[in-house]
Amino acid sequence: MAKQKKERKKSTFWKDFKAFISRGNIVDLAVAVVVGAAFTAIVNSVVNDIIKPLIALLVGGDFSELVVVLRPETLNEAGEVVTEAILLNYGNLIMAILTFLIDAFVIFTAIRIVRNAQRILKEGAEALKEKLAKGEDAAQAVEEASAAAEAPAAEEAAAPAEPPKPTTEELLAEIRDLLKEDAALRNAASEQKTDGQSQ
């Protein structure tokens, strides 16, 4: 019973540890540490191999030589150092500040480039989505228009054929015939009237 509990705890511990190690944040942190170490070597090289010599040329010596002597060293008769000098090494402070500023500038530039690239990619993706959406809307509109065009044709095919409409000449001939019949009826009516009166 106790062994089963220990095995369960052990397996849970290792599962939790595995989950912790395989998290994205831990992997990102490990990559950041490795890249940061390589980046530090680059920045140190820029400072030590390029900036320090230029400043040493302007100052007239190495930065490590820029010191203020607070108490000079004391020597005995044999030339051995009895008490060491107390120095204020402001040259090293200047180099540390320069290194910090260079690090901060390079990191700021890298982050700015990455953010701009991400923003450009995001805007491009949104524009592409809009184009695809517009393309789908256009395709849908074309389909609806073709369906609307096919609907009247289908209705016409389904509806019974209407008789052809008479032409203008046929209508005029029909009106003429009706007028003739009307005139003939009036004449016949007036003749009957006159016959009835004469009797």
C-alpha positions in Angstrom: 0.0 0.0 0.0 2.8 2.4 1.0 4.8 1.4 -2.1 1.8 2.3 -4.4 1.5 5.7 -2.7 5.2 6.4 -3.2 5.0 5.3 -6.9 2.0 7.5 -7.4 3.8 10.5 -5.8 6.9 9.8 -7.8 5.1 9.4 -11.1 3.1 12.6 -10.4 6.3 14.4 -9.5 8.0 13.4 -12.7 5.0 14.2 -14.8 4.8 17.6 -13.2 8.5 18.1 -13.7 8.2 17.0 -17.4 5.3 19.4 -17.9 7.3 22.2 -16.3 10.3 21.6 -18.5 8.3 21.3 -21.7 6.4 24.6 -21.1 6.9 27.1 -23.8 8.1 29.8 -21.4 11.0 27.6 -20.1 12.1 26.8 -23.6 11.9 30.5 -24.5 13.9 31.4 -21.4 16.6 28.8 -22.3 16.9 30.2 -25.8 17.0 33.7 -24.4 19.9 32.8 -22.1 21.9 31.2 -24.9 21.3 34.1 -27.3 21.9 36.6 -24.5 25.3 35.0 -23.7 26.3 35.2 -27.4 25.0 38.7 -27.6 27.0 39.7 -24.5 30.2 38.5 -26.2 29.4 40.6 -29.2 28.7 43.7 -27.1 31.9 43.2 -25.1 33.9 42.9 -28.3 32.4 46.1 -29.6 33.2 47.9 -26.4 36.7 46.5 -25.8 37.9 46.3 -29.5 36.3 49.4 -31.0 35.0 51.9 -28.5 37.8 51.6 -25.8 40.6 52.2 -28.3 38.8 55.3 -29.8 38.3 56.8 -26.3 41.8 55.9 -25.3 43.0 57.8 -28.4 41.0 60.8 -27.4 41.9 60.6 -23.7 45.6 59.8 -24.4 45.6 56.4 -22.6 43.7 53.3 -21.5 40.5 53.7 -19.5 41.9 51.6 -16.8 44.6 54.3 -16.3 41.9 56.9 -15.6 42.2 56.9 -11.8 42.2 59.4 -8.9 44.8 58.5 -6.3 43.3 58.8 -2.8 46.3 57.5 -1.0 49.6 56.7 -2.7 51.4 53.4 -2.1 54.2 53.4 0.4 57.5 51.6 -0.3 60.2 50.4 2.1 64.0 50.8 1.5 64.1 47.6 -0.5 61.4 48.9 -2.9 58.7 46.6 -1.7 55.1 47.8 -1.3 54.3 48.2 2.3 50.8 49.7 1.9 48.9 49.6 -1.4 47.5 52.7 -3.0 43.9 53.5 -2.7 42.6 54.4 -6.1 39.3 55.8 -7.4 38.9 54.0 -10.8 36.4 56.2 -12.6 37.6 55.0 -16.0 36.1 51.5 -15.3 32.9 53.2 -14.3 32.8 55.1 -17.6 33.3 51.9 -19.5 30.6 50.1 -17.5 28.2 53.0 -18.3 29.1 52.9 -22.0 28.6 49.1 -22.0 25.2 49.5 -20.5 24.2 52.2 -22.9 25.4 50.1 -25.9 23.5 47.0 -24.6 20.3 49.0 -24.0 20.5 50.7 -27.5 21.1 47.4 -29.3 18.3 45.6 -27.4 15.9 48.5 -28.0 16.8 48.5 -31.7 16.3 44.7 -32.0 12.9 44.8 -30.1 11.8 47.7 -32.3 12.7 45.8 -35.5 10.8 42.7 -34.3 7.7 44.7 -33.3 7.7 46.6 -36.6 8.0 43.3 -38.4 5.2 41.8 -36.4 3.0 44.8 -37.0 3.7 44.7 -40.7 2.9 40.9 -40.8 -0.3 41.5 -38.8 -1.5 44.3 -41.1 -0.6 42.1 -44.2 -2.6 39.2 -42.7 -5.6 41.5 -42.0 -5.5 42.9 -45.5 -5.3 39.5 -47.0 -8.3 38.4 -44.9 -10.2 41.4 -46.1 -9.3 40.7 -49.7 -10.4 37.1 -49.3 -13.6 38.2 -47.6 -14.3 40.6 -50.5 -13.5 37.9 -53.0 -16.0 35.6 -51.3 -18.6 38.4 -51.2 -18.0 39.0 -54.9 -18.3 35.3 -55.7 -21.5 35.1 -53.6 -22.9 38.2 -55.4 -22.1 36.7 -58.8 -23.8 33.5 -57.8 -26.8 35.4 -56.5 -27.0 37.4 -59.7 -26.8 34.3 -61.9 -29.4 32.6 -59.8 -31.7 35.7 -60.1 -31.1 35.7 -63.9 -32.0 32.0 -64.1 -35.1 32.4 -62.0 -37.2 34.5 -64.5 -36.1 32.2 -67.3 -37.3 29.2 -65.3 -40.5 31.0 -64.4 -41.1 31.8 -68.1 -40.4 28.2 -69.1 -42.8 27.0 -66.3 -45.6 29.5 -67.2 -48.0 28.6 -70.0 -47.3 30.5 -73.3 -49.4 33.6 -73.7 -51.2 34.1 -77.0 -49.4 36.6 -79.2 -50.6 40.2 -79.0 -52.3 41.6 -82.1 -50.4 44.1 -84.2 -51.5 47.7 -84.7 -52.8 47.0 -88.2 -54.9 44.1 -87.0 -56.4 46.3 -84.2 -57.2 49.1 -86.7 -58.9 46.6 -89.0 -60.9 45.2 -86.1 -62.0 48.8 -85.1 -63.0 49.5 -88.8 -65.1 46.3 -88.9 -66.8 47.2 -85.6 -67.6 50.7 -86.9 -69.1 49.3 -90.1 -71.3 46.9 -88.0 -72.4 49.7 -85.8 -73.3 51.9 -88.8 -75.2 49.0 -90.3 -77.1 48.4 -87.1 -78.0 52.1 -86.8 -79.2 52.2 -90.3 -81.4 49.2 -89.7 -82.8 50.7 -86.5 -83.6 54.0 -88.2 -85.3 52.2 -91.1 -87.5 50.2 -88.7 -88.3 53.5 -87.0 -89.4 55.2 -90.2 -91.4 52.1 -91.2 -93.2 52.1 -87.9 -94.0 55.8 -88.2 -95.3 55.5 -91.8 -97.7 52.7 -90.8 
